[in-house]
Amino acid sequence: MLLAVDAGNTNVVFALVEPGSEGGGQIRTRWRIATDPRRTADEYAVWLSQLLTLEGYDRKDVTGVIIGTVVPRALHNLQVLSSKYFGTEAVVAGQGAAEWGFPLDVEEPGNLGADRALNVIAGHARHAGDLIVIDFGTATTFDVVDYRGAYKGGIIAPGINLSLDALVTAAAKLPRIAIEAPRSKSVIGLNTIDQMHIGIYWGYIAMIEGLVARLKAEVGRPLKVIATGGLAVLFEKQTDAFDVIEPDLTIQGLAMLWSRTHIAS
């Protein structure tokens, strides 16, 4: 069993995957914990051991570990977790034999985040043609992938939670609200809470639709739009901007990269 670790700016996702070939594998279960670079390998191990037991697994069931991270300070403790508690050296996505393996047609290829690169790998493997991959994370990213699997560039926008946090922090009288669809389709709010819901929710949908339209116009070819990340389903029913939602695209990318590295070795 493969333990795939996606360490993002907000959360670290651990997933148990039954590896397949280049097509990735079957995700058996997944767990999420808040990202904290100070968290030690021992702390991870205690938490994970309990969750593995609850799901009917044992640490010995894990025979491989792959880590993708956009938080460099978190990497060392995750590597120690792998070697000390799972008895295997972790594969680090984007390094050594686990290099991305696709063309990066951008000015600063070394600055592409691991999560976005993994989305490119999985998106291209699972869908033919030219793609836009939208990932709703701490930031909302739009990545353009051509039919060959090459990364052509993209867009970085503030994530919806980040936008809401900035609004509430900067405006003393505005309350913290849940991120959810407004109760009415009207975009004229009659009270503060409704006005905030409209601004955050419909404003974000307008951004998504507007940027997707601009990307399609600039590329000039049909583009399939893939949405991923935990908040993708929040917008699914209110926009036709997405062609498909792939909630586990990054984890699938990790599994595919591990399989490629494992087969190559």
C-alpha positions as CSV (number, residue, x, y, z in Angstrom):
1,M,0.0,0.0,0.0
2,L,1.2,3.5,-0.9
3,L,1.0,6.4,1.5
4,A,0.7,9.5,-0.6
5,V,1.3,12.8,1.3
6,D,0.1,16.1,-0.2
7,A,1.5,18.9,2.1
8,G,-0.2,22.2,1.2
9,N,-0.1,25.6,2.8
10,T,-3.3,25.0,4.8
11,N,-3.6,21.2,5.2
12,V,-1.6,18.0,4.8
13,V,-3.5,15.2,3.2
14,F,-2.5,11.6,3.8
15,A,-4.0,9.0,1.5
16,L,-3.7,5.2,1.4
17,V,-3.6,4.2,-2.2
18,E,-3.6,0.8,-3.8
19,P,-1.1,1.5,-6.6
20,G,-1.8,0.9,-10.2
21,S,0.2,1.5,-13.3
22,E,0.7,4.9,-14.9
23,G,-3.1,5.3,-14.3
24,G,-2.5,5.8,-10.6
25,G,-4.5,3.6,-8.2
26,Q,-7.5,3.2,-6.0
27,I,-7.7,5.5,-3.0
28,R,-8.7,3.4,0.0
29,T,-8.9,6.2,2.6
30,R,-7.6,9.7,3.3
31,W,-7.0,11.9,6.3
32,R,-6.4,15.7,6.7
33,I,-4.5,17.6,9.3
34,A,-3.6,21.3,9.6
35,T,-0.2,22.2,8.2
36,D,2.3,23.0,10.8
37,P,6.0,22.8,9.8
38,R,6.9,22.4,13.5
39,R,5.0,19.2,13.8
40,T,7.4,16.4,14.4
41,A,7.6,12.9,12.8
42,D,6.6,11.4,16.2
43,E,3.5,13.6,16.4
44,Y,2.5,12.5,12.9
45,A,3.1,8.9,13.7
46,V,0.9,8.9,16.8
47,W,-1.9,10.5,14.9
48,L,-1.6,8.3,11.8
49,S,-1.2,5.1,13.8
50,Q,-4.6,5.7,15.5
51,L,-6.3,6.5,12.2
52,L,-4.8,3.5,10.5
53,T,-6.1,1.2,13.3
54,L,-9.6,2.8,13.1
55,E,-9.7,2.0,9.4
56,G,-8.4,-1.6,9.9
57,Y,-4.9,-1.1,8.7
58,D,-1.5,-1.4,10.2
59,R,1.8,0.6,9.7
60,K,3.2,-2.6,8.1
61,D,0.7,-2.3,5.3
62,V,2.5,0.8,4.0
63,T,5.3,-0.3,1.7
64,G,5.9,3.0,-0.1
65,V,5.7,6.7,0.7
66,I,5.6,9.6,-1.7
67,I,5.6,13.3,-0.6
68,G,4.5,16.3,-2.6
69,T,4.9,19.6,-0.7
70,V,4.7,23.3,-1.3
71,V,6.0,23.9,2.3
72,P,9.7,23.2,2.3
73,R,10.0,23.4,6.1
74,A,7.5,20.5,6.4
75,L,9.5,18.1,4.2
76,H,12.2,17.0,6.7
77,N,9.8,15.7,9.4
78,L,7.7,13.9,6.8
79,Q,10.8,12.2,5.5
80,V,11.7,11.2,9.0
81,L,8.2,9.9,9.5
82,S,8.6,7.7,6.4
83,S,12.0,6.2,7.4
84,K,11.5,5.9,11.1
85,Y,7.9,4.6,11.3
86,F,7.3,3.0,7.9
87,G,10.8,1.7,7.2
88,T,11.1,3.2,3.7
89,E,12.8,6.2,2.2
90,A,10.1,8.5,0.9
91,V,10.1,9.5,-2.8
92,V,9.9,13.3,-3.0
93,A,7.8,14.5,-6.0
94,G,9.9,16.6,-8.4
95,Q,13.2,15.4,-7.1
96,G,15.7,12.8,-8.5
97,A,14.0,9.9,-10.3
98,A,10.6,11.5,-9.5
99,E,11.1,14.5,-11.7
100,W,8.0,15.8,-13.4
101,G,8.6,14.3,-16.8
102,F,6.7,16.8,-18.9
103,P,7.7,20.0,-20.7
104,L,7.3,23.3,-18.8
105,D,6.9,26.0,-21.3
106,V,7.2,28.9,-18.9
107,E,9.9,31.4,-17.9
108,E,10.5,30.0,-14.4
109,P,9.9,26.2,-14.5
110,G,11.6,25.6,-11.2
111,N,9.0,27.7,-9.4
112,L,6.0,25.6,-10.3
113,G,4.4,24.3,-7.2
114,A,4.4,20.5,-6.6
115,D,0.6,20.4,-6.3
116,R,0.1,22.1,-9.7
117,A,2.7,19.8,-11.3
118,L,0.9,16.8,-9.9
119,N,-2.4,18.1,-11.2
120,V,-0.8,18.4,-14.7
121,I,0.4,14.8,-14.5
122,A,-3.0,13.4,-13.4
123,G,-5.1,15.7,-15.5
124,H,-3.2,14.8,-18.7
125,A,-3.2,11.0,-17.9
126,R,-7.0,11.0,-17.2
127,H,-8.2,13.4,-19.9
128,A,-7.3,13.8,-23.6
129,G,-6.8,17.1,-25.3
130,D,-6.1,20.6,-24.1
131,L,-7.0,21.3,-20.5
132,I,-7.6,23.9,-17.9
133,V,-7.1,22.6,-14.3
134,I,-8.6,24.8,-11.6
135,D,-7.4,23.9,-8.1
136,F,-9.3,25.4,-5.1
137,G,-6.8,25.5,-2.3
138,T,-5.2,28.2,-0.2
139,A,-4.8,30.0,-3.6
140,T,-7.0,29.3,-6.5
141,T,-4.8,28.3,-9.5
142,F,-5.7,27.9,-13.2
143,D,-3.2,25.8,-15.2
144,V,-3.2,25.3,-18.9
145,V,-2.0,22.0,-20.2
146,D,-1.8,21.2,-23.9
147,Y,-2.7,18.0,-25.6
148,R,0.9,16.7,-25.3
149,G,0.9,17.1,-21.6
150,A,3.1,20.2,-21.6
151,Y,2.5,22.9,-19.0
152,K,1.8,26.2,-20.8
153,G,1.4,28.5,-17.8
154,G,-1.6,29.7,-15.8
155,I,-3.1,32.1,-13.2
156,I,-2.8,32.4,-9.4
157,A,-5.6,34.1,-7.5
158,P,-6.4,34.4,-3.8
159,G,-8.3,31.4,-2.5
160,I,-11.9,32.0,-1.3
161,N,-11.0,31.4,2.3
162,L,-8.0,33.8,2.1
163,S,-10.2,36.5,0.5
164,L,-12.8,36.1,3.2
165,D,-10.2,36.2,6.0
166,A,-8.7,39.4,4.5
167,L,-12.2,41.0,4.3
168,V,-13.1,40.2,7.9
169,T,-9.7,41.1,9.3
170,A,-9.6,44.5,7.6
171,A,-13.2,45.5,8.2
172,A,-13.9,45.7,12.0
173,K,-17.7,45.5,11.8
174,L,-18.0,42.6,9.3
175,P,-18.6,39.2,10.9
176,R,-17.1,35.9,9.9
177,I,-19.5,33.9,7.8
178,A,-19.6,30.4,6.4
179,I,-18.7,30.0,2.7
180,E,-21.9,28.8,1.2
181,A,-24.3,29.6,-1.6
182,P,-26.6,32.6,-0.8
183,R,-30.1,31.8,0.1
184,S,-31.5,33.7,-2.9
185,K,-30.4,34.0,-6.5
186,S,-30.8,37.8,-6.1
187,V,-27.5,39.7,-6.1
188,I,-29.1,42.6,-4.2
189,G,-28.5,41.9,-0.5
190,L,-30.9,43.4,2.0
191,N,-28.6,42.9,5.1
192,T,-24.9,42.7,5.8
193,I,-24.7,38.9,6.0
194,D,-26.5,38.4,2.7
195,Q,-24.4,41.1,1.0
196,M,-21.2,39.3,2.2
197,H,-22.5,35.9,0.9
198,I,-23.3,37.5,-2.5
199,G,-19.9,39.2,-2.7
200,I,-17.9,36.2,-1.8
201,Y,-19.9,33.5,-3.6
202,W,-21.2,35.1,-6.7
203,G,-18.1,37.3,-7.0
204,Y,-15.9,34.2,-6.9
205,I,-18.1,32.5,-9.6
206,A,-17.8,35.6,-11.7
207,M,-14.0,35.4,-11.4
208,I,-13.9,31.7,-12.3
209,E,-16.2,32.2,-15.4
210,G,-14.4,35.3,-16.5
211,L,-10.9,33.8,-16.3
212,V,-12.0,30.6,-18.0
213,A,-13.5,32.6,-20.8
214,R,-10.4,34.6,-21.3
215,L,-8.2,31.5,-21.2
216,K,-10.3,29.8,-23.8
217,A,-10.3,32.9,-26.0
218,E,-6.5,33.3,-25.8
219,V,-5.7,29.6,-26.5
220,G,-8.2,29.5,-29.4
221,R,-8.8,25.7,-29.2
222,P,-11.4,23.7,-27.2
223,L,-10.3,23.3,-23.6
224,K,-11.7,20.8,-21.1
225,V,-12.0,22.4,-17.7
226,I,-11.1,20.1,-14.7
227,A,-11.9,21.4,-11.1
228,T,-10.2,19.9,-8.1
229,G,-9.7,20.8,-4.4
230,G,-12.1,20.6,-1.5
231,L,-14.2,23.7,-2.5
232,A,-14.8,22.7,-6.1
233,V,-18.1,21.1,-5.3
234,L,-19.3,24.3,-3.6
235,F,-19.6,26.0,-7.0
236,E,-20.5,23.0,-9.2
237,K,-24.3,23.5,-9.2
238,Q,-24.1,27.3,-9.9
239,T,-21.8,27.4,-12.9
240,D,-21.3,25.5,-16.1
241,A,-17.6,26.5,-16.2
242,F,-16.5,23.0,-15.2
243,D,-16.6,20.0,-17.4
244,V,-15.6,17.6,-14.7
245,I,-14.7,17.6,-11.0
246,E,-11.8,15.4,-9.9
247,P,-11.6,15.9,-6.1
248,D,-8.4,13.7,-5.7
249,L,-6.4,14.9,-8.7
250,T,-3.3,15.8,-6.7
251,I,-3.3,12.4,-4.8
252,Q,-3.8,10.6,-8.1
253,G,-0.8,12.6,-9.5
254,L,1.3,11.4,-6.6
255,A,0.3,7.8,-7.1
256,M,1.1,8.0,-10.9
257,L,4.5,9.6,-10.2
258,W,5.3,6.9,-7.6
259,S,4.3,4.1,-10.0
260,R,6.4,5.6,-12.7
261,T,9.4,5.9,-10.4
262,H,8.8,2.4,-9.0
263,I,8.5,0.8,-12.4
264,A,11.6,2.7,-13.6
265,S,13.7,1.4,-10.6
